[in-house]
């Protein structure tokens, strides 16, 4: 009888353990997103910027590739290194012209890509050396490249010379060509010879059809201004609209079959490396994770991200506001971190809406290079975005005089 009691007790303990494990599993599963696609627009293949600060280049060319695909049905793989070659030379010339009173770095803006396409043209990916191959790698690695270039530019820009010779440009162009390849004067694509300019013209897009949108209160709404970030060195103009219209433009564009070249802040705890981004309410997330305030404040950013990530679709969110956007921009919380391509809308099992976003970090994360970023996150953390002006709602186009 004793042995039977122990056996029954053991079975009960095992059953309780299995029940607890099942509960844990169910809880974990309930936190994991299950997405239903609402609208998904065509995109081209996922690329990998690797160890280079070229998200602005990859995301904007991805956007234009989708524009070509939308308009013609043709798939192109355009060369990011063509854009880098031209942009870095232009930025160096501008830095020297200003005697070094501007930043010379790897970053850039969507407007840079638009400007390059309109001014210099473009070529297919295989018309130039593939990324990394000029220095024996298989992907970009700008570590040495940008160890060499900035001192070269700074030395000239801050020199006490009375006059500069044109030779410095040849020297810098040689460095650029050595690391990312020389821009071709002509090339053959599908049996036809092109220059970069004629190839760009053949793509069937009007580069003046694209406008940049932002939302801040330190400039009047319904006017244009250059967003004051260092990588906007060309002073590309953005239309300033209220926050509700910012959100409405993205929604309308996606639902009408367009994509968006987005630039914004991904340094937040709610942005995970696994493909999810939420505008996490830290206070409520702390309570849900069972961590008191004192302990929460001692956690590293990585530990906070891990706790938020475990909550998955059940992470409580903040609602973005116009004042919050302005305050965070002015105090350097809302930063110009990353460029990505918004191409769709999805919902999770709780009904929360997300934008489907193409990244340029290769096929990483749970969704093979795609991020699901809540609408609240995108609206709160947008620096600016590029979109086809025909994708704007009619009333907004009218207000902007388009």
BALOBA-1460 file (C-alpha; in Angstrom, 3 decimals):
// residues 402
<rec num="1" residu="x" x="0.000" y="0.000" z="0.000"/>
<rec num="2" residu="x" x="2.919" y="2.274" z="0.900"/>
<rec num="3" residu="x" x="4.511" y="1.643" z="-2.470"/>
<rec num="4" residu="x" x="1.192" y="2.243" z="-4.244"/>
<rec num="5" residu="x" x="0.786" y="5.562" z="-2.384"/>
<rec num="6" residu="x" x="4.313" y="6.623" z="-3.359"/>
<rec num="7" residu="x" x="3.642" y="5.572" z="-6.940"/>
<rec num="8" residu="x" x="0.413" y="7.582" z="-7.060"/>
<rec num="9" residu="x" x="2.180" y="10.545" z="-5.427"/>
<rec num="10" residu="x" x="4.948" y="10.301" z="-8.031"/>
<rec num="11" residu="x" x="2.367" y="10.222" z="-10.815"/>
<rec num="12" residu="x" x="0.661" y="13.277" z="-9.325"/>
<rec num="13" residu="x" x="3.965" y="15.157" z="-9.099"/>
<rec num="14" residu="x" x="4.818" y="14.205" z="-12.681"/>
<rec num="15" residu="x" x="1.350" y="15.261" z="-13.825"/>
<rec num="16" residu="x" x="1.691" y="18.561" z="-11.977"/>
<rec num="17" residu="x" x="5.134" y="19.116" z="-13.515"/>
<rec num="18" residu="x" x="3.793" y="18.302" z="-16.966"/>
<rec num="19" residu="x" x="0.848" y="20.633" z="-16.347"/>
<rec num="20" residu="x" x="3.230" y="23.419" z="-15.241"/>
<rec num="21" residu="x" x="5.479" y="22.835" z="-18.260"/>
<rec num="22" residu="x" x="2.412" y="22.891" z="-20.475"/>
<rec num="23" residu="x" x="1.276" y="26.143" z="-18.875"/>
<rec num="24" residu="x" x="4.716" y="27.668" z="-19.388"/>
<rec num="25" residu="x" x="4.691" y="26.499" z="-22.989"/>
<rec num="26" residu="x" x="1.197" y="27.885" z="-23.552"/>
<rec num="27" residu="x" x="2.228" y="31.211" z="-21.984"/>
<rec num="28" residu="x" x="5.319" y="31.395" z="-24.171"/>
<rec num="29" residu="x" x="3.291" y="30.517" z="-27.245"/>
<rec num="30" residu="x" x="0.687" y="33.135" z="-26.341"/>
<rec num="31" residu="x" x="3.421" y="35.758" z="-26.276"/>
<rec num="32" residu="x" x="4.821" y="34.756" z="-29.646"/>
<rec num="33" residu="x" x="3.372" y="36.765" z="-32.538"/>
<rec num="34" residu="x" x="1.120" y="35.106" z="-35.078"/>
<rec num="35" residu="x" x="0.811" y="37.512" z="-37.976"/>
<rec num="36" residu="x" x="-1.978" y="37.839" z="-40.508"/>
<rec num="37" residu="x" x="-1.089" y="39.883" z="-43.578"/>
<rec num="38" residu="x" x="-3.502" y="42.717" z="-44.353"/>
<rec num="39" residu="x" x="-1.625" y="44.140" z="-47.338"/>
<rec num="40" residu="x" x="1.745" y="43.191" z="-48.819"/>
<rec num="41" residu="x" x="3.389" y="44.963" z="-51.743"/>
<rec num="42" residu="x" x="6.153" y="43.393" z="-53.874"/>
<rec num="43" residu="x" x="9.785" y="43.844" z="-52.861"/>
<rec num="44" residu="x" x="13.082" y="42.678" z="-54.290"/>
<rec num="45" residu="x" x="15.547" y="40.327" z="-52.591"/>
<rec num="46" residu="x" x="16.902" y="40.867" z="-49.085"/>
<rec num="47" residu="x" x="20.439" y="42.280" z="-49.124"/>
<rec num="48" residu="x" x="23.163" y="42.619" z="-46.509"/>
<rec num="49" residu="x" x="24.926" y="45.921" z="-45.912"/>
<rec num="50" residu="x" x="27.165" y="44.006" z="-43.498"/>
<rec num="51" residu="x" x="29.854" y="46.114" z="-41.803"/>
<rec num="52" residu="x" x="29.053" y="49.400" z="-43.514"/>
<rec num="53" residu="x" x="26.963" y="52.411" z="-42.583"/>
<rec num="54" residu="x" x="24.970" y="52.255" z="-45.800"/>
<rec num="55" residu="x" x="21.402" y="51.530" z="-44.664"/>
<rec num="56" residu="x" x="20.293" y="54.811" z="-46.290"/>
<rec num="57" residu="x" x="21.602" y="53.490" z="-49.615"/>
<rec num="58" residu="x" x="20.237" y="49.941" z="-49.382"/>
<rec num="59" residu="x" x="16.789" y="50.955" z="-48.124"/>
<rec num="60" residu="x" x="16.267" y="53.701" z="-50.703"/>
<rec num="61" residu="x" x="17.445" y="51.612" z="-53.650"/>
<rec num="62" residu="x" x="15.146" y="48.828" z="-52.387"/>
<rec num="63" residu="x" x="12.332" y="51.386" z="-52.428"/>
<rec num="64" residu="x" x="13.128" y="52.432" z="-56.015"/>
<rec num="65" residu="x" x="13.437" y="48.780" z="-57.084"/>
<rec num="66" residu="x" x="9.899" y="48.266" z="-55.768"/>
<rec num="67" residu="x" x="8.761" y="51.374" z="-57.611"/>
<rec num="68" residu="x" x="10.111" y="49.936" z="-60.868"/>
<rec num="69" residu="x" x="8.491" y="46.590" z="-60.072"/>
<rec num="70" residu="x" x="5.165" y="48.272" z="-59.311"/>
<rec num="71" residu="x" x="5.214" y="50.310" z="-62.495"/>
<rec num="72" residu="x" x="6.712" y="47.888" z="-65.030"/>
<rec num="73" residu="x" x="6.682" y="44.435" z="-63.459"/>
<rec num="74" residu="x" x="10.454" y="44.211" z="-64.012"/>
<rec num="75" residu="x" x="12.874" y="43.191" z="-61.277"/>
<rec num="76" residu="x" x="16.187" y="45.048" z="-61.018"/>
<rec num="77" residu="x" x="19.158" y="44.703" z="-58.691"/>
<rec num="78" residu="x" x="20.665" y="48.200" z="-58.572"/>
<rec num="79" residu="x" x="24.195" y="48.934" z="-57.383"/>
<rec num="80" residu="x" x="24.545" y="50.387" z="-53.901"/>
<rec num="81" residu="x" x="28.282" y="50.858" z="-54.454"/>
<rec num="82" residu="x" x="27.631" y="53.110" z="-57.458"/>
<rec num="83" residu="x" x="25.665" y="55.398" z="-55.134"/>
<rec num="84" residu="x" x="28.356" y="55.235" z="-52.427"/>
<rec num="85" residu="x" x="31.112" y="56.057" z="-54.923"/>
<rec num="86" residu="x" x="29.376" y="59.205" z="-56.127"/>
<rec num="87" residu="x" x="28.017" y="60.260" z="-52.741"/>
<rec num="88" residu="x" x="31.269" y="59.990" z="-50.800"/>
<rec num="89" residu="x" x="33.108" y="62.049" z="-53.412"/>
<rec num="90" residu="x" x="30.409" y="64.736" z="-53.362"/>
<rec num="91" residu="x" x="30.393" y="64.793" z="-49.562"/>
<rec num="92" residu="x" x="34.177" y="65.115" z="-49.419"/>
<rec num="93" residu="x" x="34.122" y="68.056" z="-51.849"/>
<rec num="94" residu="x" x="31.436" y="69.737" z="-49.749"/>
<rec num="95" residu="x" x="33.383" y="69.112" z="-46.526"/>
<rec num="96" residu="x" x="36.540" y="70.662" z="-47.993"/>
<rec num="97" residu="x" x="34.532" y="73.568" z="-49.369"/>
<rec num="98" residu="x" x="33.283" y="74.278" z="-45.829"/>
<rec num="99" residu="x" x="36.809" y="73.944" z="-44.349"/>
<rec num="100" residu="x" x="35.718" y="70.892" z="-42.348"/>
<rec num="101" residu="x" x="32.684" y="72.486" z="-40.717"/>
<rec num="102" residu="x" x="30.515" y="69.455" z="-41.434"/>
<rec num="103" residu="x" x="30.630" y="65.739" z="-40.746"/>
<rec num="104" residu="x" x="32.286" y="63.351" z="-43.190"/>
<rec num="105" residu="x" x="30.959" y="59.886" z="-42.331"/>
<rec num="106" residu="x" x="29.493" y="56.727" z="-43.874"/>
<rec num="107" residu="x" x="25.867" y="57.734" z="-43.376"/>
<rec num="108" residu="x" x="23.519" y="59.504" z="-45.733"/>
<rec num="109" residu="x" x="19.872" y="60.132" z="-46.523"/>
<rec num="110" residu="x" x="17.196" y="58.936" z="-48.906"/>
<rec num="111" residu="x" x="17.582" y="62.259" z="-50.674"/>
<rec num="112" residu="x" x="21.228" y="61.400" z="-51.420"/>
<rec num="113" residu="x" x="20.095" y="58.359" z="-53.404"/>
<rec num="114" residu="x" x="17.377" y="60.321" z="-55.195"/>
<rec num="115" residu="x" x="19.935" y="63.017" z="-56.075"/>
<rec num="116" residu="x" x="22.507" y="60.491" z="-57.352"/>
<rec num="117" residu="x" x="19.937" y="58.735" z="-59.548"/>
<rec num="118" residu="x" x="18.786" y="62.030" z="-61.026"/>
<rec num="119" residu="x" x="22.268" y="63.560" z="-61.459"/>
<rec num="120" residu="x" x="24.643" y="60.672" z="-62.175"/>
<rec num="121" residu="x" x="22.381" y="57.758" z="-63.070"/>
<rec num="122" residu="x" x="22.833" y="54.188" z="-61.824"/>
<rec num="123" residu="x" x="24.016" y="50.775" z="-62.949"/>
<rec num="124" residu="x" x="23.040" y="47.174" z="-62.146"/>
<rec num="125" residu="x" x="24.794" y="45.425" z="-59.266"/>
<rec num="126" residu="x" x="26.995" y="43.300" z="-61.522"/>
<rec num="127" residu="x" x="28.247" y="46.255" z="-63.588"/>
<rec num="128" residu="x" x="30.565" y="47.075" z="-60.678"/>
<rec num="129" residu="x" x="32.679" y="44.821" z="-58.427"/>
<rec num="130" residu="x" x="30.436" y="43.096" z="-55.918"/>
<rec num="131" residu="x" x="30.521" y="44.447" z="-52.335"/>
<rec num="132" residu="x" x="33.680" y="43.434" z="-50.462"/>
<rec num="133" residu="x" x="35.446" y="41.867" z="-53.427"/>
<rec num="134" residu="x" x="37.911" y="44.732" z="-53.908"/>
<rec num="135" residu="x" x="39.591" y="43.805" z="-50.617"/>
<rec num="136" residu="x" x="39.068" y="40.045" z="-50.617"/>
<rec num="137" residu="x" x="35.792" y="39.864" z="-48.705"/>
<rec num="138" residu="x" x="32.341" y="38.592" z="-49.683"/>
<rec num="139" residu="x" x="30.381" y="41.454" z="-48.079"/>
<rec num="140" residu="x" x="30.942" y="45.092" z="-47.208"/>
<rec num="141" residu="x" x="33.494" y="45.922" z="-44.542"/>
<rec num="142" residu="x" x="34.149" y="49.662" z="-44.416"/>
<rec num="143" residu="x" x="36.389" y="49.515" z="-41.336"/>
<rec num="144" residu="x" x="39.647" y="50.103" z="-43.213"/>
<rec num="145" residu="x" x="37.993" y="52.177" z="-45.928"/>
<rec num="146" residu="x" x="36.779" y="54.758" z="-43.401"/>
<rec num="147" residu="x" x="40.010" y="54.556" z="-41.463"/>
<rec num="148" residu="x" x="41.715" y="55.928" z="-44.576"/>
<rec num="149" residu="x" x="39.271" y="58.465" z="-46.043"/>
<rec num="150" residu="x" x="38.265" y="60.822" z="-43.190"/>
<rec num="151" residu="x" x="41.843" y="61.799" z="-42.238"/>
<rec num="152" residu="x" x="42.593" y="62.478" z="-45.905"/>
<rec num="153" residu="x" x="39.569" y="64.768" z="-46.178"/>
<rec num="154" residu="x" x="40.132" y="66.417" z="-42.782"/>
<rec num="155" residu="x" x="43.781" y="67.196" z="-43.540"/>
<rec num="156" residu="x" x="42.791" y="69.079" z="-46.664"/>
<rec num="157" residu="x" x="39.684" y="70.690" z="-45.204"/>
<rec num="158" residu="x" x="41.514" y="72.128" z="-42.181"/>
<rec num="159" residu="x" x="44.823" y="72.939" z="-43.881"/>
<rec num="160" residu="x" x="46.356" y="76.432" z="-43.949"/>
<rec num="161" residu="x" x="47.101" y="76.239" z="-47.653"/>
<rec num="162" residu="x" x="46.294" y="79.369" z="-49.637"/>
<rec num="163" residu="x" x="45.141" y="77.334" z="-52.619"/>
<rec num="164" residu="x" x="44.203" y="73.709" z="-53.268"/>
<rec num="165" residu="x" x="45.192" y="71.916" z="-56.445"/>
<rec num="166" residu="x" x="42.709" y="69.632" z="-58.257"/>
<rec num="167" residu="x" x="45.004" y="66.669" z="-57.550"/>
<rec num="168" residu="x" x="43.434" y="65.941" z="-54.160"/>
<rec num="169" residu="x" x="40.192" y="64.910" z="-55.847"/>
<rec num="170" residu="x" x="42.045" y="62.426" z="-58.046"/>
<rec num="171" residu="x" x="43.755" y="60.984" z="-54.971"/>
<rec num="172" residu="x" x="40.505" y="60.591" z="-53.060"/>
<rec num="173" residu="x" x="38.734" y="59.116" z="-56.075"/>
<rec num="174" residu="x" x="41.538" y="56.563" z="-56.255"/>
<rec num="175" residu="x" x="40.915" y="55.547" z="-52.641"/>
<rec num="176" residu="x" x="37.172" y="55.237" z="-53.224"/>
<rec num="177" residu="x" x="37.676" y="53.202" z="-56.416"/>
<rec num="178" residu="x" x="40.215" y="50.941" z="-54.684"/>
<rec num="179" residu="x" x="37.763" y="49.963" z="-51.944"/>
<rec num="180" residu="x" x="34.359" y="49.835" z="-53.646"/>
<rec num="181" residu="x" x="35.127" y="49.802" z="-57.367"/>
<rec num="182" residu="x" x="35.252" y="52.268" z="-60.213"/>
<rec num="183" residu="x" x="32.015" y="53.568" z="-61.690"/>
<rec num="184" residu="x" x="31.655" y="52.301" z="-65.283"/>
<rec num="185" residu="x" x="31.398" y="54.793" z="-68.130"/>
<rec num="186" residu="x" x="29.418" y="52.244" z="-70.159"/>
<rec num="187" residu="x" x="28.164" y="48.705" z="-69.574"/>
<rec num="188" residu="x" x="26.051" y="46.062" z="-71.260"/>
<rec num="189" residu="x" x="22.738" y="45.001" z="-69.733"/>
<rec num="190" residu="x" x="20.550" y="42.365" z="-71.407"/>
<rec num="191" residu="x" x="22.419" y="42.824" z="-74.683"/>
<rec num="192" residu="x" x="22.192" y="46.618" z="-74.784"/>
<rec num="193" residu="x" x="24.929" y="49.169" z="-74.064"/>
<rec num="194" residu="x" x="24.154" y="51.901" z="-71.544"/>
<rec num="195" residu="x" x="25.783" y="54.753" z="-69.698"/>
<rec num="196" residu="x" x="24.688" y="55.169" z="-66.065"/>
<rec num="197" residu="x" x="22.513" y="58.109" z="-67.165"/>
<rec num="198" residu="x" x="20.785" y="56.282" z="-70.028"/>
<rec num="199" residu="x" x="20.251" y="53.238" z="-67.814"/>
<rec num="200" residu="x" x="18.556" y="55.385" z="-65.157"/>
<rec num="201" residu="x" x="16.341" y="56.896" z="-67.849"/>
<rec num="202" residu="x" x="15.395" y="53.410" z="-69.079"/>
<rec num="203" residu="x" x="13.955" y="52.480" z="-65.671"/>
<rec num="204" residu="x" x="10.813" y="54.487" z="-66.389"/>
<rec num="205" residu="x" x="10.670" y="56.552" z="-63.192"/>
<rec num="206" residu="x" x="10.402" y="60.308" z="-62.810"/>
<rec num="207" residu="x" x="12.819" y="61.190" z="-60.003"/>
<rec num="208" residu="x" x="10.820" y="64.350" z="-59.282"/>
<rec num="209" residu="x" x="7.774" y="62.251" z="-58.305"/>
<rec num="210" residu="x" x="9.234" y="61.556" z="-54.859"/>
<rec num="211" residu="x" x="8.776" y="63.653" z="-51.741"/>
<rec num="212" residu="x" x="10.064" y="63.457" z="-48.192"/>
<rec num="213" residu="x" x="7.642" y="63.701" z="-45.242"/>
<rec num="214" residu="x" x="8.279" y="64.521" z="-41.577"/>
<rec num="215" residu="x" x="6.400" y="65.880" z="-38.543"/>
<rec num="216" residu="x" x="7.775" y="68.426" z="-36.058"/>
<rec num="217" residu="x" x="6.501" y="71.603" z="-34.419"/>
<rec num="218" residu="x" x="9.632" y="73.753" z="-34.644"/>
<rec num="219" residu="x" x="8.643" y="74.543" z="-38.252"/>
<rec num="220" residu="x" x="5.158" y="75.425" z="-39.531"/>
<rec num="221" residu="x" x="3.012" y="72.557" z="-40.771"/>
<rec num="222" residu="x" x="2.392" y="72.304" z="-44.522"/>
<rec num="223" residu="x" x="5.761" y="73.861" z="-45.331"/>
<rec num="224" residu="x" x="9.115" y="72.358" z="-46.358"/>
<rec num="225" residu="x" x="12.342" y="72.406" z="-44.368"/>
<rec num="226" residu="x" x="15.591" y="70.401" z="-44.246"/>
<rec num="227" residu="x" x="15.502" y="68.055" z="-41.233"/>
<rec num="228" residu="x" x="18.386" y="69.097" z="-38.999"/>
<rec num="229" residu="x" x="20.495" y="65.957" z="-38.824"/>
<rec num="230" residu="x" x="24.143" y="65.675" z="-39.834"/>
<rec num="231" residu="x" x="23.609" y="63.098" z="-42.562"/>
<rec num="232" residu="x" x="21.206" y="65.445" z="-44.339"/>
<rec num="233" residu="x" x="24.252" y="67.365" z="-45.565"/>
<rec num="234" residu="x" x="22.672" y="68.060" z="-48.969"/>
<rec num="235" residu="x" x="19.855" y="69.860" z="-47.123"/>
<rec num="236" residu="x" x="17.142" y="67.755" z="-48.734"/>
<rec num="237" residu="x" x="13.717" y="69.236" z="-48.025"/>
<rec num="238" residu="x" x="10.873" y="67.455" z="-46.207"/>
<rec num="239" residu="x" x="7.205" y="68.412" z="-46.051"/>
<rec num="240" residu="x" x="6.137" y="68.999" z="-42.465"/>
<rec num="241" residu="x" x="2.727" y="67.529" z="-41.593"/>
<rec num="242" residu="x" x="0.874" y="66.846" z="-38.302"/>
<rec num="243" residu="x" x="1.497" y="63.460" z="-36.705"/>
<rec num="244" residu="x" x="-1.945" y="62.081" z="-37.629"/>
<rec num="245" residu="x" x="-1.321" y="62.895" z="-41.280"/>
<rec num="246" residu="x" x="2.151" y="61.342" z="-41.067"/>
<rec num="247" residu="x" x="0.483" y="58.060" z="-40.114"/>
<rec num="248" residu="x" x="-2.284" y="58.480" z="-42.677"/>
<rec num="249" residu="x" x="0.206" y="58.968" z="-45.519"/>
<rec num="250" residu="x" x="2.031" y="55.709" z="-44.739"/>
<rec num="251" residu="x" x="-1.232" y="53.767" z="-44.409"/>
<rec num="252" residu="x" x="-2.655" y="55.203" z="-47.619"/>
<rec num="253" residu="x" x="0.541" y="54.524" z="-49.570"/>
<rec num="254" residu="x" x="0.713" y="50.881" z="-48.494"/>
<rec num="255" residu="x" x="-2.958" y="50.207" z="-49.156"/>
<rec num="256" residu="x" x="-2.667" y="51.803" z="-52.617"/>
<rec num="257" residu="x" x="0.211" y="49.497" z="-53.580"/>
<rec num="258" residu="x" x="3.203" y="51.741" z="-52.842"/>
<rec num="259" residu="x" x="6.133" y="51.260" z="-50.489"/>
<rec num="260" residu="x" x="7.976" y="53.778" z="-48.303"/>
<rec num="261" residu="x" x="11.698" y="54.468" z="-47.746"/>
<rec num="262" residu="x" x="11.755" y="55.026" z="-43.978"/>
<rec num="263" residu="x" x="14.439" y="56.634" z="-41.835"/>
<rec num="264" residu="x" x="14.238" y="56.644" z="-38.065"/>
<rec num="265" residu="x" x="15.309" y="55.513" z="-34.624"/>
<rec num="266" residu="x" x="15.909" y="51.841" z="-33.840"/>
<rec num="267" residu="x" x="17.938" y="52.348" z="-30.666"/>
<rec num="268" residu="x" x="14.904" y="51.790" z="-28.429"/>
<rec num="269" residu="x" x="14.438" y="48.866" z="-26.005"/>
<rec num="270" residu="x" x="11.356" y="47.814" z="-27.964"/>
<rec num="271" residu="x" x="13.368" y="47.191" z="-31.151"/>
<rec num="272" residu="x" x="14.624" y="43.603" z="-31.100"/>
<rec num="273" residu="x" x="17.172" y="41.838" z="-33.262"/>
<rec num="274" residu="x" x="14.668" y="39.035" z="-33.865"/>
<rec num="275" residu="x" x="12.392" y="41.018" z="-36.147"/>
<rec num="276" residu="x" x="9.937" y="42.747" z="-33.820"/>
<rec num="277" residu="x" x="9.629" y="46.414" z="-32.799"/>
<rec num="278" residu="x" x="7.093" y="47.856" z="-30.360"/>
<rec num="279" residu="x" x="6.775" y="51.252" z="-28.678"/>
<rec num="280" residu="x" x="7.101" y="49.640" z="-25.272"/>
<rec num="281" residu="x" x="5.637" y="51.252" z="-22.185"/>
<rec num="282" residu="x" x="8.575" y="50.572" z="-19.859"/>
<rec num="283" residu="x" x="6.575" y="51.109" z="-16.670"/>
<rec num="284" residu="x" x="3.850" y="48.615" z="-17.556"/>
<rec num="285" residu="x" x="6.371" y="46.217" z="-19.118"/>
<rec num="286" residu="x" x="8.301" y="46.264" z="-15.859"/>
<rec num="287" residu="x" x="5.180" y="45.357" z="-13.883"/>
<rec num="288" residu="x" x="4.244" y="42.583" z="-16.316"/>
<rec num="289" residu="x" x="7.737" y="41.107" z="-16.143"/>
<rec num="290" residu="x" x="7.444" y="40.887" z="-12.371"/>
<rec num="291" residu="x" x="10.372" y="43.229" z="-11.772"/>
<rec num="292" residu="x" x="10.105" y="46.070" z="-9.259"/>
<rec num="293" residu="x" x="11.224" y="49.576" z="-10.147"/>
<rec num="294" residu="x" x="14.495" y="49.448" z="-8.218"/>
<rec num="295" residu="x" x="15.526" y="46.242" z="-9.944"/>
<rec num="296" residu="x" x="14.307" y="47.474" z="-13.361"/>
<rec num="297" residu="x" x="16.405" y="50.633" z="-13.152"/>
<rec num="298" residu="x" x="19.508" y="48.542" z="-12.465"/>
<rec num="299" residu="x" x="19.002" y="46.394" z="-15.559"/>
<rec num="300" residu="x" x="21.171" y="47.052" z="-18.595"/>
<rec num="301" residu="x" x="19.537" y="48.072" z="-21.842"/>
<rec num="302" residu="x" x="20.153" y="44.541" z="-23.135"/>
<rec num="303" residu="x" x="18.450" y="42.982" z="-20.109"/>
<rec num="304" residu="x" x="15.458" y="45.294" z="-20.483"/>
<rec num="305" residu="x" x="15.211" y="44.388" z="-24.152"/>
<rec num="306" residu="x" x="15.278" y="40.695" z="-23.256"/>
<rec num="307" residu="x" x="12.414" y="41.077" z="-20.769"/>
<rec num="308" residu="x" x="10.391" y="43.140" z="-23.234"/>
<rec num="309" residu="x" x="11.110" y="40.600" z="-25.963"/>
<rec num="310" residu="x" x="9.783" y="37.747" z="-23.807"/>
<rec num="311" residu="x" x="6.454" y="39.574" z="-23.499"/>
<rec num="312" residu="x" x="6.135" y="39.486" z="-27.298"/>
<rec num="313" residu="x" x="2.711" y="40.590" z="-28.529"/>
<rec num="314" residu="x" x="1.649" y="41.274" z="-24.946"/>
<rec num="315" residu="x" x="4.091" y="44.148" z="-24.482"/>
<rec num="316" residu="x" x="2.078" y="47.212" z="-23.394"/>
<rec num="317" residu="x" x="2.541" y="50.150" z="-25.772"/>
<rec num="318" residu="x" x="2.651" y="53.899" z="-25.494"/>
<rec num="319" residu="x" x="0.578" y="56.082" z="-27.801"/>
<rec num="320" residu="x" x="2.812" y="58.517" z="-29.707"/>
<rec num="321" residu="x" x="2.061" y="62.229" z="-29.579"/>
<rec num="322" residu="x" x="3.182" y="65.362" z="-31.403"/>
<rec num="323" residu="x" x="4.720" y="66.765" z="-28.230"/>
<rec num="324" residu="x" x="6.577" y="63.524" z="-27.497"/>
<rec num="325" residu="x" x="8.093" y="63.516" z="-31.000"/>
<rec num="326" residu="x" x="9.268" y="67.108" z="-30.647"/>
<rec num="327" residu="x" x="10.651" y="66.683" z="-27.136"/>
<rec num="328" residu="x" x="12.607" y="63.564" z="-28.109"/>
<rec num="329" residu="x" x="13.983" y="65.210" z="-31.260"/>
<rec num="330" residu="x" x="15.140" y="68.271" z="-29.324"/>
<rec num="331" residu="x" x="16.770" y="66.295" z="-26.490"/>
<rec num="332" residu="x" x="18.527" y="63.822" z="-28.862"/>
<rec num="333" residu="x" x="16.383" y="60.820" z="-27.925"/>
<rec num="334" residu="x" x="14.824" y="60.588" z="-31.394"/>
<rec num="335" residu="x" x="17.885" y="59.870" z="-33.486"/>
<rec num="336" residu="x" x="18.691" y="59.245" z="-37.127"/>
<rec num="337" residu="x" x="19.798" y="55.613" z="-36.774"/>
<rec num="338" residu="x" x="18.642" y="53.450" z="-39.610"/>
<rec num="339" residu="x" x="16.954" y="53.257" z="-42.996"/>
<rec num="340" residu="x" x="14.483" y="50.499" z="-43.959"/>
<rec num="341" residu="x" x="11.676" y="49.903" z="-46.472"/>
<rec num="342" residu="x" x="8.034" y="49.680" z="-45.342"/>
<rec num="343" residu="x" x="6.080" y="47.451" z="-47.728"/>
<rec num="344" residu="x" x="3.068" y="45.991" z="-45.962"/>
<rec num="345" residu="x" x="0.637" y="45.858" z="-43.048"/>
<rec num="346" residu="x" x="-0.075" y="42.889" z="-40.760"/>
<rec num="347" residu="x" x="-1.993" y="42.141" z="-37.555"/>
<rec num="348" residu="x" x="-1.084" y="39.876" z="-34.651"/>
<rec num="349" residu="x" x="-3.451" y="37.555" z="-32.786"/>
<rec num="350" residu="x" x="-4.429" y="40.410" z="-30.442"/>
<rec num="351" residu="x" x="-5.405" y="42.699" z="-33.316"/>
<rec num="352" residu="x" x="-2.394" y="45.001" z="-32.966"/>
<rec num="353" residu="x" x="-1.270" y="46.428" z="-36.305"/>
<rec num="354" residu="x" x="2.280" y="46.328" z="-37.616"/>
<rec num="355" residu="x" x="4.121" y="47.556" z="-40.668"/>
<rec num="356" residu="x" x="6.056" y="44.911" z="-42.579"/>
<rec num="357" residu="x" x="9.550" y="46.291" z="-43.073"/>
<rec num="358" residu="x" x="12.437" y="45.105" z="-45.236"/>
<rec num="359" residu="x" x="15.819" y="45.403" z="-43.528"/>
<rec num="360" residu="x" x="19.327" y="45.244" z="-45.015"/>
<rec num="361" residu="x" x="21.038" y="42.966" z="-42.490"/>
<rec num="362" residu="x" x="20.729" y="39.813" z="-44.576"/>
<rec num="363" residu="x" x="18.212" y="37.060" z="-43.874"/>
<rec num="364" residu="x" x="18.493" y="37.464" z="-40.113"/>
<rec num="365" residu="x" x="15.955" y="37.299" z="-37.290"/>
<rec num="366" residu="x" x="12.831" y="35.199" z="-36.958"/>
<rec num="367" residu="x" x="11.445" y="36.439" z="-40.284"/>
<rec num="368" residu="x" x="14.499" y="36.154" z="-42.546"/>
<rec num="369" residu="x" x="15.301" y="39.842" z="-42.887"/>
<rec num="370" residu="x" x="11.756" y="41.185" z="-42.430"/>
<rec num="371" residu="x" x="10.794" y="43.209" z="-39.351"/>
<rec num="372" residu="x" x="7.298" y="43.637" z="-37.955"/>
<rec num="373" residu="x" x="7.201" y="47.116" z="-36.434"/>
<rec num="374" residu="x" x="4.056" y="48.388" z="-34.741"/>
<rec num="375" residu="x" x="2.370" y="51.427" z="-36.207"/>
<rec num="376" residu="x" x="2.906" y="53.224" z="-32.904"/>
<rec num="377" residu="x" x="6.644" y="52.550" z="-33.097"/>
<rec num="378" residu="x" x="6.928" y="53.807" z="-36.680"/>
<rec num="379" residu="x" x="4.934" y="56.980" z="-36.028"/>
<rec num="380" residu="x" x="6.872" y="57.790" z="-32.847"/>
<rec num="381" residu="x" x="10.329" y="57.024" z="-34.230"/>
<rec num="382" residu="x" x="10.149" y="58.372" z="-37.795"/>
<rec num="383" residu="x" x="12.803" y="60.931" z="-38.670"/>
<rec num="384" residu="x" x="11.465" y="61.279" z="-42.208"/>
<rec num="385" residu="x" x="10.464" y="59.076" z="-45.133"/>
<rec num="386" residu="x" x="10.466" y="59.146" z="-48.927"/>
<rec num="387" residu="x" x="7.312" y="58.283" z="-50.840"/>
<rec num="388" residu="x" x="5.804" y="58.691" z="-54.291"/>
<rec num="389" residu="x" x="3.745" y="61.895" z="-54.243"/>
<rec num="390" residu="x" x="0.938" y="60.026" z="-56.023"/>
<rec num="391" residu="x" x="0.647" y="57.805" z="-52.940"/>
<rec num="392" residu="x" x="-0.458" y="60.730" z="-50.757"/>
<rec num="393" residu="x" x="-4.167" y="61.113" z="-49.912"/>
<rec num="394" residu="x" x="-5.810" y="63.647" z="-52.233"/>
<rec num="395" residu="x" x="-6.593" y="66.171" z="-49.509"/>
<rec num="396" residu="x" x="-2.965" y="66.184" z="-48.357"/>
<rec num="397" residu="x" x="-1.700" y="66.574" z="-51.915"/>
<rec num="398" residu="x" x="-4.027" y="69.550" z="-52.291"/>
<rec num="399" residu="x" x="-2.706" y="71.159" z="-49.092"/>
<rec num="400" residu="x" x="0.854" y="70.687" z="-50.318"/>
<rec num="401" residu="x" x="0.003" y="72.138" z="-53.737"/>
<rec num="402" residu="x" x="0.752" y="68.953" z="-55.669"/>
